[in-house]
Structures are given as structure tokens and as C-alpha cells.
Amino acid sequence: MSANNPDYRWVPVPTNKFRYLRACMVCAIVLTMDEFTRKGCPNCHPVLDYISSMELAQECTSPIYEGCVSIDKPTESWIAKWLRLDKYVPGVYATKVVGELPEEALDNLSADQIEYIPRDGSENNLECILENVVHHYPRLPRTQAIRQSLPPSQEKKRTSQA
């Protein structure tokens, strides 16, 4: 891609202070603690107000995460769909975030009817990713094998929505 291409957009990428980077445990976006407390999380701000509470920002973000993906066009990116990031803003996201959300944050999410999906590589997260693959890519040759690996409740839910 060329910078002269009008369709090319710069994605905000953390450029310095790498040891101060943290990942949001809800959406997995990677920012510095300063960015979380000054601007809030660009995806979770309406529900989790990191700006007014530094303590909440520290409890709901983690310095321990694995892998990073840079997503420019979330609605068009297969990796964004696979990681369930397709409804979020462009940016740098962790593929796995270690930590547990505090009860206060979980209550805020459920009060706003937002389903929390742990991004820590737990079994629940893997089931969600597999379900997402089946939903977005139903004609892939391996989708049948993935569909068979889903728990019966997930498969029943998927076929009733189709």
C-alpha cells in the first residue's frame, strides 16, 4: 500500500513507552495507561468510564497480554471477525488478555446488556471464536468439523438463527 492511495488510512499505533502498554480486558485494544485515563477506551467508554476512575482503568486493563494485530478496517477484516473485533474502532488489539474483570465492571456490562466474552484463551473464549467462524464462514471445508466441535447448545442456537 502506498501513502498516496486515498483509501489508505493511518491506524493509531502506540509508538513509545512499550513497557507501559496495557490491553482492555473487554475489547482487547492496546493503549498506554495514560491514554486509557485521559481519553478512555474508544470501544468501552460509554459503559466503563476509565477517565473518571484510574482505579477502574487499572482493574479493567492488563499489562499481561499476548500477540498483537493491527486492524485498519474492522468490518472488512477476516481476523477482526475471527477475534470478534469487527464492531470496534481501528487500532492495535491483543489476541489474548490475561486477567479477570472486577464485579463492578461485570455489573456495568450486564446492566447495559453487553455480553462479556473473556479474551484470556479460556474454553469459553474458544467456543465463542469457533461459533464466530461457523457464523461468518459457513462454506469453508473445515466448518463442518468446527460445527461438530461446538457444544450442542451452541449448535442449536446457530441453526435456530439461520
Secondary structure, 3 states (H helix, E strand, C coil): CCCCCCCCCCCCCCCCCHHHEEEECCCCEEEEHHHHHHHCCCCCCCCCCCCCCHHHHHHHEECCEEEEEEECCCCCCHHHHHCCCCCCCCEEEEEEECCCCCHHHHHHHHHCCCCCCCCCCCHHHHHHHHHHHHHHCCCCCCHHHHHHHCCHHHHHHHHHHC
